[in-house]
Amino acid sequence: MSRIQVIYSGKVQGVGFRWKVLQISKKYAVSGYVQNLNNGKVKLLVEGKDSQVGKMVEEVGTELRNYWYSLERETKLGEPHFKDFSIKEY
């Protein structure tokens, strides 16, 4: 099982970024959330089987490339904490 957190910087708020990530998540057997942060960045936390998590994170990065200019990626240890994928409010 994998847990990957990605923080996206750029024009990622107010452009439908979280909604697009939610739509992408429906293609994969993953759980977690996408959330706007107070500093103008967006946080993505994806958990599930290694292959599913990796593919989703890669697709988000590629499909939404025009919105972000940098990212911070961190792999976290542990079992999944969420039962589905959602948009999380502040």
Buried (B, 14 or more C-beta within 10 A) or exposed (E): EBBBBBBBBBEBBEBEBBEBBBEBBEEBEBBBBBBBBEEEBBBBBBBBBEEBBBBBBEBBBEEBEEBBEEBEEEEEEEEBEBEEBBEBEE
